[in-house]
């Protein structure tokens, strides 16, 4: 799927958020989420000294949506990563959601679009393309 103007705005908003709030080894990822009601939410990841305490930016953004709107659905979501100080490439780039975030996005909206990097730049894919064999508690024969 090709990018829309709204997709580009999401990328810009996520990039601006992490550019403002970047802290090496603390806040390195920004996310932007467009709900099905047309509202946008922007967040950064939360990290801690204890690595397993980290919360991804996508989860923080989704938590804001659920808190404010309830089940508004995810139209589109994107995450971007700020480079570390020692990296030569200083560009903030779109990154794919981790496995846990893929599960979370699917659980809250099975029709969500996700912006991800590709050989052709950034593309929009459905969450089902990123999670083709979704975990289920139900027994499937």
C-alpha positions in Angstrom: 0.0 0.0 0.0 1.3 3.4 -0.8 1.6 6.2 1.7 -1.0 8.8 2.2 -0.6 12.4 3.3 -2.0 11.3 6.7 0.7 8.6 6.9 3.4 11.2 6.3 2.0 13.4 9.0 2.1 10.4 11.4 5.8 9.8 10.6 6.6 13.5 11.0 4.8 13.6 14.4 6.5 10.5 15.7 9.9 11.8 14.5 9.3 15.2 16.1 8.3 13.6 19.4 11.4 11.5 19.7 13.6 14.3 18.5 12.2 16.4 21.4 12.4 13.7 24.1 15.4 11.6 23.0 17.6 10.3 25.9 20.2 7.7 25.0 19.2 4.4 26.5 15.9 5.8 27.9 13.7 7.3 25.1 14.8 6.1 21.7 11.6 5.3 19.9 8.6 7.5 19.0 5.2 6.4 17.8 2.1 8.0 16.3 -1.3 6.4 16.1 -4.3 7.5 14.0 -7.6 6.2 15.4 -10.6 5.2 13.3 -12.3 8.3 14.7 -9.6 10.5 13.2 -7.7 11.4 16.4 -3.9 11.2 16.5 -1.8 10.2 19.5 1.9 10.5 19.8 4.2 8.9 22.4 7.7 7.8 23.2 8.9 4.6 24.8 9.5 4.3 28.5 12.7 2.6 29.6 14.2 1.9 33.0 17.4 0.7 34.6 15.8 -2.7 34.7 15.5 -3.6 31.0 12.5 -5.8 31.3 10.6 -2.8 32.6 10.6 -1.1 29.2 7.3 -0.2 27.5 7.3 0.4 23.8 6.1 3.7 22.3 3.3 2.0 20.4 1.9 0.6 23.7 2.1 4.0 25.3 0.2 5.6 22.4 -2.4 2.8 22.5 -2.8 3.3 26.2 -3.6 7.0 25.7 -6.2 6.0 23.1 -7.9 3.5 25.4 -7.7 5.9 28.4 -9.3 8.8 26.5 -11.6 7.2 23.9 -12.0 3.5 24.8 -12.2 1.2 21.8 -11.7 3.8 19.0 -9.7 1.4 16.8 -6.4 1.8 15.1 -6.5 3.1 11.6 -2.7 3.4 11.2 0.3 3.2 13.6 4.0 3.9 13.0 7.2 3.8 15.1 10.4 5.6 14.5 13.9 5.2 16.0 16.3 7.9 16.9 20.0 7.0 16.2 22.4 6.6 19.1 25.1 9.2 19.6 27.8 7.1 18.1 26.0 6.1 15.0 27.1 7.9 11.8 23.6 7.9 10.2 21.8 10.6 12.2 18.4 10.2 10.5 15.3 9.2 12.5 13.9 6.2 10.6 10.7 4.2 10.6 11.1 0.8 12.3 8.9 -2.3 12.4 7.0 -3.0 15.6 8.5 -5.7 17.9 6.7 -9.0 18.3 4.9 -8.0 21.5 3.6 -4.8 19.8 2.4 -6.7 16.8 0.4 -8.9 19.1 -1.0 -5.8 21.0 -1.9 -4.0 17.7 -3.7 -7.2 16.5 -5.6 -7.6 19.8 -6.9 -4.0 19.6 -7.6 -3.8 15.9 -7.2 -6.7 13.5 -7.6 -4.3 10.5 -4.9 -1.9 11.6 -2.5 -0.5 9.0 1.2 -0.4 10.1 3.9 1.7 8.5 7.1 -0.3 8.1 10.5 0.1 6.3 11.0 -1.8 3.1 13.5 -1.9 0.2 11.3 0.8 -1.5 11.2 3.1 1.5 8.3 3.1 3.9 5.1 1.1 3.1 1.8 0.5 4.7 0.9 -3.1 5.5 -1.9 -4.8 7.4 -1.2 -6.1 10.9 -2.1 -9.6 9.6 0.8 -9.4 7.2 3.2 -8.8 10.1 1.6 -11.4 12.3 0.5 -14.3 9.9 0.3 -17.0 12.5 -1.3 -15.1 15.4 -1.3 -16.8 18.9 -4.7 -17.9 20.0 -5.9 -19.5 23.2 -8.5 -21.4 21.2 -7.6 -24.8 20.0 -7.6 -25.0 16.2 -7.8 -28.4 14.5 
